[in-house]
Amino acid sequence: MANNELSVEVVFAAPDRQMLVTLQLPAGTTVRQAALQSGLQAHFAGLDLAAAPLGLFGKVVAEPDLQALENGDRVEIYRPLLADPKEVRKRRAAQAAERARKAALSGA
């Protein structure tokens, strides 16, 4: 590997399978460029690498189109959230409170 090249991994996990590719890219390649060059969109229907949220080693990258990669980085492609986790927790708490209220009423 030349000094002006980086070795990086790009990963994506669908609910039923995952895929990891290792790429040799020129220095200065951005997080988004690596995702686009991974070719993973050909293996996962509906994967939009131009808009997908991206991260490095489990941390979301705020500006993947600007952040340059370093040798050894692992680019992670995230699936969009189907539901807001905060809203899901609120809904679960409200349901638990309602069950507790009904249990208290039926036991009283």
C-alpha positions in Angstrom: 0.0 0.0 0.0 1.4 3.3 -1.0 1.7 6.2 1.5 -1.1 8.1 -0.4 -3.6 5.2 0.0 -5.8 4.1 2.9 -7.1 0.7 3.8 -10.7 1.1 5.2 -13.6 -1.2 5.8 -17.2 -0.4 4.9 -20.0 -2.3 6.7 -23.8 -2.6 6.4 -26.1 -4.8 8.4 -29.7 -5.6 7.3 -32.0 -7.4 9.7 -31.3 -10.7 7.9 -27.6 -10.4 6.8 -24.6 -8.2 6.9 -21.7 -7.4 4.6 -18.2 -6.0 5.0 -15.9 -4.9 2.2 -12.3 -3.7 2.5 -11.2 -0.9 0.2 -7.9 0.7 -0.8 -8.7 4.4 -1.4 -6.7 7.5 -2.0 -5.8 9.7 1.0 -8.4 12.4 1.4 -11.3 10.2 0.6 -14.4 11.2 2.6 -16.7 8.9 4.6 -19.5 9.3 2.1 -17.1 8.6 -0.9 -16.0 5.4 0.7 -19.6 4.3 1.3 -20.5 5.1 -2.4 -17.4 3.2 -3.6 -18.1 0.2 -1.5 -20.7 -1.1 -4.0 -22.9 -2.3 -1.2 -26.0 -0.8 -2.7 -25.9 -3.5 -5.4 -26.4 -6.1 -2.6 -29.1 -4.5 -0.6 -32.4 -3.4 -2.3 -33.4 0.1 -1.3 -30.0 1.1 0.2 -29.5 4.8 -0.6 -25.8 5.5 0.1 -26.1 9.1 -1.1 -28.5 9.8 1.8 -27.8 7.1 4.4 -26.6 8.1 7.9 -22.9 7.1 8.3 -20.6 6.6 11.2 -17.1 5.6 12.2 -16.6 2.8 14.8 -20.1 3.3 16.2 -20.2 7.0 16.2 -22.4 9.0 13.8 -20.4 11.3 11.5 -22.2 14.7 11.4 -20.8 15.7 8.0 -19.8 12.5 6.1 -19.4 14.4 2.9 -16.6 16.5 4.5 -14.9 14.2 7.0 -11.8 12.6 5.6 -10.9 9.0 6.5 -7.8 7.7 8.2 -6.0 4.4 7.5 -7.8 1.6 9.3 -11.2 3.3 9.7 -14.4 1.3 9.6 -17.3 3.2 7.9 -20.7 2.0 9.1 -23.8 2.5 7.0 -26.8 2.9 9.3 -30.4 2.0 8.4 -33.0 4.8 8.9 -35.0 4.6 12.1 -38.5 3.3 11.7 -39.6 4.9 15.0 -38.2 7.6 17.2 -36.7 5.7 20.3 -37.9 8.5 22.6 -41.4 8.2 21.4 -41.3 4.4 21.7 -40.1 4.7 25.3 -42.8 7.2 26.2 -45.5 4.9 24.6 -44.2 1.9 26.6 -44.2 3.9 29.9 -47.7 5.2 29.3 -48.9 1.6 28.6 -47.2 0.3 31.8 -48.8 3.1 33.8 -52.2 2.3 32.3 -51.8 -1.4 33.2 -50.7 -0.5 36.7 -53.8 1.8 37.1 -56.1 -0.9 35.9 -54.5 -3.4 38.2 -54.9 -1.1 41.2 -58.5 -0.5 40.3 -59.3 -4.2 40.0 -57.5 -5.0 43.2 -59.2 -2.3 45.2 
